[in-house]
């Protein structure tokens, strides 16, 4: 494999990992956020986990883009 541009490879890896982390709750539970499937404290927990995974995924994608354009 040609390693002339390792920044491009890191950007692609960061994009893939960021997208996987963002959609991980959907992959694990098998459905998007739906109030009718969850009740009580689980509703709050699921909302927090989905929000945190979205934020972490976006941070990883942001770091990859910042590294690429340095």
Residue, then its C-alpha position, 0 to 999 in steps of 0.5 A: x500500500x502506498x503511504x504518500x498521504x497518511x492524512x487521507x487514510x486517517x481522515x477516512x478512518x475517523x469518518x468511519x469510526x465517527x459514523x459508527x459511534x453515532x449510529x451505534x445506539x440504532x444498531x444495538x437497539x434495532x430502532x431509532x428513538x421512539x417514546x412508545x417503546x421505552x418508559x420511565x427512567x429508561x426513556x431518560x437513559x436512552x435519550x442520554x446515551x443517544x445524545x452522548x454517542x452523537x456528540x462523541x461521533x461528531x467530535x471524532x469526525x471534527x478531529x479527523x477533519x482538523x488533522x487532515x487540514x493541518 
